[in-house]
């Protein structure tokens, strides 16, 4: 009977360890999951910068003020639908280059996750033509 009792205690410890591991993994998924899923389902969209952005001063953690440029643009998705999106310049102190084409990664909440400058020839021609025909910068 002694062997049976040890076996039951081993099973209980194993089950407890498994439950603790499952709890930790579940907590991590609960905390990180939504952000990861938003990024994993991001769609590509294109914009063309036709005007300088609107300057918006921003303080850093040390209290220094930096200029941050915000661009409100009409983005064209690969299915040729359009949405108005806001892009902040990653380079503090200067706006995005006028005339630049950007590839945006847009999540399901219509937040711009990231962007990079691309050449016109790297954009599908029908989308590039749409970008060239519209006044792309929206003024508020």
C-alpha positions as a Markdown table, in Angstrom:
| # | Residue | x | y | z |
|---|---|---|---|---|
| 1 | Unk | 0.0 | 0.0 | 0.0 |
| 2 | Unk | 3.0 | 2.3 | 0.6 |
| 3 | Unk | 3.8 | 2.2 | -3.1 |
| 4 | Unk | 0.2 | 3.1 | -4.0 |
| 5 | Unk | 0.3 | 6.2 | -1.7 |
| 6 | Unk | 3.5 | 7.4 | -3.3 |
| 7 | Unk | 2.1 | 7.0 | -6.7 |
| 8 | Unk | -1.0 | 9.0 | -5.8 |
| 9 | Unk | 1.2 | 11.8 | -4.3 |
| 10 | Unk | 3.3 | 11.9 | -7.5 |
| 11 | Unk | 0.2 | 12.2 | -9.6 |
| 12 | Unk | -1.1 | 15.0 | -7.4 |
| 13 | Unk | 2.2 | 16.9 | -7.7 |
| 14 | Unk | 2.3 | 16.4 | -11.4 |
| 15 | Unk | -1.3 | 17.6 | -11.8 |
| 16 | Unk | -0.5 | 20.6 | -9.6 |
| 17 | Unk | 2.6 | 21.5 | -11.6 |
| 18 | Unk | 0.6 | 21.1 | -14.9 |
| 19 | Unk | -2.1 | 23.4 | -13.5 |
| 20 | Unk | 0.5 | 26.0 | -12.5 |
| 21 | Unk | 2.1 | 25.9 | -15.9 |
| 22 | Unk | -1.3 | 26.2 | -17.6 |
| 23 | Unk | -2.1 | 29.2 | -15.4 |
| 24 | Unk | 1.2 | 31.0 | -16.3 |
| 25 | Unk | 0.8 | 30.3 | -20.0 |
| 26 | Unk | -2.9 | 31.4 | -19.9 |
| 27 | Unk | -1.9 | 34.7 | -18.1 |
| 28 | Unk | 0.8 | 35.5 | -20.7 |
| 29 | Unk | -1.6 | 34.9 | -23.6 |
| 30 | Unk | -4.2 | 37.1 | -21.9 |
| 31 | Unk | -1.7 | 39.9 | -21.5 |
| 32 | Unk | 0.2 | 39.6 | -24.8 |
| 33 | Unk | -2.3 | 37.9 | -27.0 |
| 34 | Unk | -4.4 | 40.9 | -28.1 |
| 35 | Unk | -1.4 | 42.9 | -29.2 |
| 36 | Unk | 0.1 | 40.0 | -31.0 |
| 37 | Unk | -3.2 | 39.2 | -32.8 |
| 38 | Unk | -3.7 | 42.8 | -33.9 |
| 39 | Unk | -0.2 | 42.8 | -35.4 |
| 40 | Unk | -0.5 | 39.4 | -36.9 |
| 41 | Unk | -3.7 | 40.4 | -38.7 |
| 42 | Unk | -2.4 | 43.7 | -40.0 |
| 43 | Unk | -3.2 | 44.7 | -43.5 |
| 44 | Unk | -1.1 | 46.5 | -46.0 |
| 45 | Unk | -2.1 | 50.0 | -47.2 |
| 46 | Unk | -0.4 | 52.7 | -49.2 |
| 47 | Unk | -0.3 | 56.5 | -48.8 |
| 48 | Unk | 1.4 | 59.4 | -50.6 |
| 49 | Unk | 2.6 | 62.4 | -48.6 |
| 50 | Unk | 1.5 | 65.5 | -50.5 |
| 51 | Unk | 2.0 | 68.1 | -47.8 |
| 52 | Unk | 4.0 | 68.6 | -44.6 |
| 53 | Unk | 2.4 | 67.2 | -41.4 |
| 54 | Unk | 0.9 | 69.2 | -38.6 |
| 55 | Unk | 3.5 | 70.0 | -35.9 |
| 56 | Unk | 2.6 | 68.8 | -32.5 |
| 57 | Unk | 5.1 | 69.4 | -29.6 |
| 58 | Unk | 5.7 | 66.5 | -27.3 |
| 59 | Unk | 7.6 | 66.2 | -24.0 |
| 60 | Unk | 10.0 | 63.4 | -23.3 |
| 61 | Unk | 10.5 | 61.8 | -19.9 |
| 62 | Unk | 13.1 | 64.4 | -19.0 |
| 63 | Unk | 10.8 | 67.3 | -19.9 |
| 64 | Unk | 12.5 | 68.3 | -23.2 |
| 65 | Unk | 10.1 | 69.4 | -25.9 |
| 66 | Unk | 10.4 | 67.8 | -29.4 |
| 67 | Unk | 8.4 | 68.5 | -32.5 |
| 68 | Unk | 6.3 | 65.5 | -33.6 |
| 69 | Unk | 4.6 | 65.7 | -37.0 |
| 70 | Unk | 1.2 | 64.2 | -37.6 |
| 71 | Unk | -0.2 | 63.4 | -41.1 |
| 72 | Unk | -3.9 | 62.6 | -41.6 |
| 73 | Unk | -4.0 | 60.7 | -44.9 |
| 74 | Unk | -6.3 | 58.7 | -47.2 |
| 75 | Unk | -4.9 | 55.2 | -47.3 |
| 76 | Unk | -5.6 | 52.8 | -50.2 |
| 77 | Unk | -5.7 | 49.1 | -49.3 |
| 78 | Unk | -4.8 | 46.2 | -51.7 |
| 79 | Unk | -8.5 | 45.6 | -52.3 |
| 80 | Unk | -8.7 | 49.3 | -53.4 |
| 81 | Unk | -10.9 | 50.4 | -50.5 |
| 82 | Unk | -9.9 | 53.7 | -48.8 |
| 83 | Unk | -9.8 | 54.8 | -45.2 |
| 84 | Unk | -8.6 | 58.0 | -43.4 |
| 85 | Unk | -5.7 | 57.2 | -41.1 |
| 86 | Unk | -3.3 | 59.2 | -39.0 |
| 87 | Unk | 0.5 | 58.6 | -39.2 |
| 88 | Unk | 3.0 | 60.2 | -36.9 |
| 89 | Unk | 6.5 | 60.8 | -38.1 |
| 90 | Unk | 9.0 | 58.5 | -36.5 |
| 91 | Unk | 11.8 | 61.1 | -37.1 |
| 92 | Unk | 11.3 | 63.7 | -34.4 |
| 93 | Unk | 12.1 | 67.2 | -35.5 |
| 94 | Unk | 11.2 | 66.8 | -39.2 |
| 95 | Unk | 8.1 | 65.8 | -41.1 |
| 96 | Unk | 7.8 | 62.9 | -43.5 |
| 97 | Unk | 9.2 | 63.7 | -46.9 |
| 98 | Unk | 6.7 | 65.4 | -49.2 |
| 99 | Unk | 6.1 | 63.2 | -52.3 |
| 100 | Unk | 7.1 | 60.0 | -50.5 |
| 101 | Unk | 5.0 | 56.8 | -50.8 |
| 102 | Unk | 4.6 | 54.8 | -47.6 |
| 103 | Unk | 3.6 | 51.2 | -47.0 |
| 104 | Unk | 1.5 | 51.0 | -43.8 |
| 105 | Unk | 0.8 | 48.0 | -41.6 |
| 106 | Unk | -2.8 | 48.7 | -40.3 |
| 107 | Unk | -4.4 | 46.6 | -37.6 |
| 108 | Unk | -8.1 | 45.7 | -37.3 |
| 109 | Unk | -8.6 | 48.8 | -35.1 |
| 110 | Unk | -7.3 | 51.0 | -38.0 |
| 111 | Unk | -4.2 | 51.9 | -36.0 |
| 112 | Unk | -1.0 | 52.2 | -38.0 |
| 113 | Unk | 1.4 | 49.7 | -36.4 |
| 114 | Unk | 4.4 | 50.6 | -38.6 |
| 115 | Unk | 5.3 | 52.2 | -41.9 |
| 116 | Unk | 8.2 | 52.3 | -44.3 |
| 117 | Unk | 8.9 | 54.4 | -47.4 |
| 118 | Unk | 8.6 | 52.5 | -50.7 |
| 119 | Unk | 9.3 | 53.4 | -54.3 |
| 120 | Unk | 6.3 | 54.0 | -56.6 |
| 121 | Unk | 7.4 | 51.1 | -58.8 |
| 122 | Unk | 7.0 | 48.8 | -55.8 |
| 123 | Unk | 3.3 | 49.7 | -55.5 |
| 124 | Unk | 0.7 | 47.9 | -57.7 |
| 125 | Unk | 0.1 | 50.3 | -60.6 |
| 126 | Unk | -3.6 | 50.7 | -60.1 |
| 127 | Unk | -3.1 | 51.7 | -56.5 |
| 128 | Unk | -0.3 | 54.1 | -57.3 |
| 129 | Unk | -2.5 | 55.7 | -59.9 |
| 130 | Unk | -5.2 | 56.2 | -57.3 |
| 131 | Unk | -2.7 | 57.8 | -54.9 |
| 132 | Unk | -1.5 | 60.2 | -57.6 |
| 133 | Unk | -5.0 | 61.3 | -58.5 |
| 134 | Unk | -6.2 | 62.2 | -55.0 |
| 135 | Unk | -5.2 | 65.0 | -52.8 |
| 136 | Unk | -4.0 | 62.7 | -50.1 |
| 137 | Unk | -3.3 | 64.9 | -47.1 |
| 138 | Unk | -6.5 | 65.8 | -45.2 |
| 139 | Unk | -6.4 | 69.1 | -43.3 |
| 140 | Unk | -8.4 | 69.4 | -40.1 |
